[in-house]
Amino acid sequence: MNLILDLDQHDIGLHETTDTSVNYTRQAARAVMRNDRDQIAVMHFTVTGSYKLPGGGIDEDEDILAALHRELREETGYTITDVAELGTVTENRYYCGMHQISYCYTALAGDFVGTELTEKEQSEGMELCWAETIEQAIEWIESSDTLDEDGSATGLAMMKARDIAILRAADSV
């Protein structure tokens, strides 16, 4: 996969008192998912007001595409079709000691089968919103100005940079 963005917390000027060395790697699968009206799926956290693209962590011994299908079904409630590779985003997040690799795709929403949000996602008020355009999705993500779903301003800044780069990559395909 092509590299969309190599993001380093310190390189973008974000420093926290909790910063440490990167001591573990997390892999994730994410997608720019469109519905039959060409709208873009964006997850909204009503408690913090932040937005992100759907997707999440790949379980141990789980295939990347299987994780993508699972994560999008759990968060958005939709199955997906027409999955296409977009690229990867790598992140060094020193505030939590994590190197994250996000495998990014485009996909179309298939059948609605219902969400399976975790208790944490439910308590954060996670809900699916449909942006009319990629630019509107970017505006929503940029408008997030408090904390991410885990209560971190640095995490929010990293998530915003990651998801905006993914959306821009999808817009150029």
Wavefront OBJ file of the C-alpha trace (Angstrom):
o trace
v 0.000 0.000 0.000
v 1.092 3.560 -0.656
v 1.891 5.806 2.283
v -0.744 8.532 2.698
v 0.843 10.196 5.737
v 3.666 9.592 8.218
v 2.583 11.488 11.322
v 4.822 12.118 14.316
v 3.398 13.839 17.391
v 6.613 15.728 18.153
v 7.191 16.747 14.523
v 3.856 18.589 14.556
v 4.762 20.372 17.799
v 2.657 18.416 20.279
v 4.348 17.612 23.574
v 2.756 16.153 26.708
v 4.093 15.542 30.201
v 3.131 11.881 29.726
v 5.282 11.490 26.586
v 7.378 8.363 26.571
v 9.145 6.258 23.988
v 7.024 4.315 21.546
v 6.803 0.830 23.038
v 4.023 -0.950 21.163
v 2.374 -1.056 17.746
v -1.364 -0.988 17.099
v -2.774 -1.845 13.695
v -6.115 -0.457 12.562
v -8.402 -0.591 9.538
v -10.354 2.506 8.406
v -12.489 3.486 5.457
v -14.010 6.355 3.595
v -17.433 4.748 3.225
v -20.046 6.158 0.866
v -23.748 5.345 0.728
v -25.988 5.095 -2.337
v -26.464 8.893 -2.258
v -22.647 9.381 -2.391
v -22.596 10.704 1.192
v -19.576 10.058 3.439
v -19.869 8.178 6.756
v -18.444 10.089 9.725
v -18.640 8.969 13.351
v -19.702 11.687 15.806
v -18.963 11.532 19.525
v -21.778 13.584 21.056
v -20.111 13.834 24.483
v -16.977 15.625 23.188
v -18.347 16.864 19.864
v -15.483 15.244 17.963
v -15.709 13.402 14.642
v -13.676 10.602 13.038
v -13.803 8.170 10.161
v -15.235 4.735 10.926
v -12.780 1.968 11.716
v -10.641 0.691 14.514
v -8.199 -1.831 15.858
v -7.285 -5.106 14.244
v -7.547 -8.000 16.690
v -4.618 -10.363 17.158
v -4.519 -12.943 14.338
v -7.293 -11.068 12.462
v -6.974 -10.370 8.747
v -6.921 -6.647 7.838
v -9.952 -6.868 5.542
v -11.881 -8.976 8.055
v -11.185 -6.287 10.657
v -12.330 -3.569 8.260
v -15.622 -5.348 7.594
v -16.128 -6.006 11.334
v -15.255 -2.481 12.491
v -17.461 -0.750 9.918
v -20.364 -3.090 10.639
v -20.007 -2.580 14.407
v -19.699 1.219 14.246
v -21.915 2.179 11.305
v -24.288 -0.781 11.251
v -23.613 -1.389 7.551
v -21.983 -4.209 5.678
v -19.563 -2.964 3.018
v -18.936 -3.747 -0.642
v -16.564 -2.557 -3.366
v -13.618 -2.255 -0.985
v -10.536 -0.661 -2.582
v -7.093 0.062 -1.118
v -6.317 3.697 -0.441
v -3.030 3.571 1.496
v -1.568 3.625 4.999
v -1.132 6.239 7.685
v 1.570 5.738 10.311
v 1.527 7.617 13.595
v 3.963 7.945 16.487
v 1.899 8.897 19.543
v 4.353 9.492 22.376
v 1.700 10.551 24.896
v 0.525 6.928 25.002
v 3.697 5.197 23.742
v 2.015 3.906 20.590
v 3.037 3.483 16.969
v -0.143 3.075 14.948
v -0.475 1.800 11.403
v -3.863 2.476 9.802
v -4.712 0.520 6.667
v -7.099 2.735 4.730
v -9.711 1.868 2.133
v -12.703 3.186 0.286
v -15.943 1.208 0.451
v -19.627 1.379 -0.322
v -22.301 0.886 2.318
v -24.206 -2.338 1.742
v -27.050 -3.640 3.885
v -27.943 -2.074 7.217
v -27.687 -4.803 9.862
v -27.500 -2.682 13.048
v -24.634 -1.353 15.128
v -22.747 -3.256 17.812
v -21.184 -0.423 19.793
v -19.065 -1.197 22.822
v -20.154 0.159 26.196
v -17.387 2.762 25.895
v -18.591 3.871 22.435
v -22.155 4.072 23.738
v -21.080 6.152 26.752
v -19.230 8.529 24.376
v -22.430 9.017 22.374
v -20.954 7.562 19.174
v -23.350 7.968 16.265
v -23.189 7.769 12.483
v -23.587 10.997 10.519
v -23.609 11.360 6.729
v -21.619 14.238 5.224
v -22.820 15.443 1.836
v -19.270 15.787 0.491
v -15.693 15.020 1.435
v -15.226 18.743 2.099
v -18.117 18.700 4.592
v -16.617 15.622 6.296
v -13.305 17.499 6.563
v -15.093 20.553 7.985
v -16.781 18.418 10.652
v -13.485 16.777 11.613
v -11.701 20.158 11.672
v -14.482 21.595 13.882
v -13.561 19.190 16.683
v -11.785 21.446 19.150
v -11.983 19.863 22.574
v -10.798 16.300 23.228
v -10.874 12.954 21.471
v -13.097 10.147 22.748
v -10.359 9.189 25.242
v -10.115 12.718 26.673
v -6.882 13.761 24.945
v -6.283 17.030 23.090
v -3.126 15.572 21.515
v -5.040 12.442 20.487
v -7.667 14.648 18.864
v -5.042 16.610 16.913
v -3.460 13.370 15.686
v -6.830 11.866 14.748
v -7.827 15.018 12.864
v -4.581 15.094 10.851
v -4.888 11.374 10.077
v -8.537 11.411 8.995
v -8.245 14.609 6.943
v -5.281 13.109 5.053
v -7.306 9.927 4.424
v -10.273 11.950 3.129
v -8.030 14.013 0.847
v -6.457 10.824 -0.508
v -9.932 9.427 -1.220
v -10.909 12.670 -2.953
v -8.000 12.336 -5.360
v -8.878 8.804 -6.498
l 1 2 3 4 5 6 7 8 9 10 11 12 13 14 15 16 17 18 19 20 21 22 23 24 25 26 27 28 29 30 31 32 33 34 35 36 37 38 39 40 41 42 43 44 45 46 47 48 49 50 51 52 53 54 55 56 57 58 59 60 61 62 63 64 65 66 67 68 69 70 71 72 73 74 75 76 77 78 79 80 81 82 83 84 85 86 87 88 89 90 91 92 93 94 95 96 97 98 99 100 101 102 103 104 105 106 107 108 109 110 111 112 113 114 115 116 117 118 119 120 121 122 123 124 125 126 127 128 129 130 131 132 133 134 135 136 137 138 139 140 141 142 143 144 145 146 147 148 149 150 151 152 153 154 155 156 157 158 159 160 161 162 163 164 165 166 167 168 169 170 171 172 173
